[in-house]
Amino acid sequence: MPTVEQLGDIYIKVENDTCYVHSKMSVKNNSPLEIGIDTIKYKVSMFGKTYLQNNTSLGIMLKNNASD
């Protein structure tokens, strides 16, 4: 089972009609098998209202007991 750790803060910058989201994460594959990480999904909401959400393709293959 992989573990995901958030490294630091998530930064969000809005300029006109564009939003920039910056985040650092570490993923460790604790499995004896290679795993594929195909998509990251995020959703930004406050007080029950969703302001941003998206799916982004990653296409990362993570070998057994490796980190990225």
Kinemage of the C-alpha trace (Angstrom):
@kinemage 1
@onewidth
@group {chain A} dominant
@subgroup {mainchain}
@vectorlist {calphas} color= white
{ca met a 1} P 0.000 0.000 0.000
{ca pro a 2} L 1.496 3.393 -0.952
{ca thr a 3} L 1.738 6.236 1.552
{ca val a 4} L 1.341 9.900 0.599
{ca glu a 5} L 2.795 12.702 2.700
{ca gln a 6} L 2.118 16.416 2.225
{ca leu a 7} L 5.404 18.368 2.356
{ca gly a 8} L 4.847 21.935 3.511
{ca asp a 9} L 1.917 24.157 2.619
{ca ile a 10} L -0.373 24.259 -0.405
{ca tyr a 11} L -0.141 27.607 -2.196
{ca ile a 12} L -3.005 28.977 -4.309
{ca lys a 13} L -2.656 32.094 -6.438
{ca val a 14} L -5.543 33.536 -8.459
{ca glu a 15} L -4.822 35.916 -11.339
{ca asn a 16} L -7.797 37.086 -13.399
{ca asp a 17} L -9.400 33.881 -14.733
{ca thr a 18} L -6.416 31.591 -13.936
{ca cys a 19} L -5.630 29.766 -10.708
{ca tyr a 20} L -2.172 28.402 -9.879
{ca val a 21} L -1.915 25.599 -7.299
{ca his a 22} L 1.516 24.635 -5.932
{ca ser a 23} L 2.050 21.696 -3.632
{ca lys a 24} L 4.804 19.239 -2.729
{ca met a 25} L 4.050 15.611 -1.865
{ca ser a 26} L 6.062 12.482 -1.296
{ca val a 27} L 4.714 9.080 -2.352
{ca lys a 28} L 6.342 5.891 -1.039
{ca asn a 29} L 5.514 2.481 -2.453
{ca asn a 30} L 5.653 0.012 0.455
{ca ser a 31} L 4.502 -2.839 -1.767
{ca pro a 32} L 6.752 -5.577 -3.189
{ca leu a 33} L 5.191 -4.778 -6.589
{ca glu a 34} L 5.615 -1.825 -8.952
{ca ile a 35} L 2.615 0.539 -8.968
{ca gly a 36} L 1.385 3.143 -11.430
{ca ile a 37} L 0.216 6.588 -10.318
{ca asp a 38} L -1.904 7.835 -13.186
{ca thr a 39} L -3.892 10.789 -11.828
{ca ile a 40} L -3.899 13.380 -9.075
{ca lys a 41} L -7.246 14.922 -8.125
{ca tyr a 42} L -7.752 18.091 -6.115
{ca lys a 43} L -10.695 20.078 -4.840
{ca val a 44} L -10.560 23.463 -3.082
{ca ser a 45} L -13.620 24.362 -1.063
{ca met a 46} L -14.563 26.688 1.781
{ca phe a 47} L -17.713 26.708 3.883
{ca gly a 48} L -19.320 23.989 1.744
{ca lys a 49} L -18.745 25.778 -1.594
{ca thr a 50} L -16.321 24.303 -4.163
{ca tyr a 51} L -14.135 26.900 -5.872
{ca leu a 52} L -11.650 24.720 -7.769
{ca gln a 53} L -11.395 21.083 -8.726
{ca asn a 54} L -9.466 19.221 -11.383
{ca asn a 55} L -7.871 15.912 -12.398
{ca thr a 56} L -4.302 15.973 -13.727
{ca ser a 57} L -2.607 13.071 -15.475
{ca leu a 58} L 0.770 12.025 -14.004
{ca gly a 59} L 1.755 8.698 -15.597
{ca ile a 60} L 4.349 7.784 -12.924
{ca met a 61} L 5.555 4.207 -12.439
{ca leu a 62} L 6.886 3.696 -8.901
{ca lys a 63} L 9.111 0.657 -8.285
{ca asn a 64} L 8.753 -1.449 -5.150
{ca asn a 65} L 10.021 0.211 -1.943
{ca ala a 66} L 10.800 3.432 -3.878
{ca ser a 67} L 9.816 7.058 -3.237
{ca asp a 68} L 9.059 9.949 -5.573
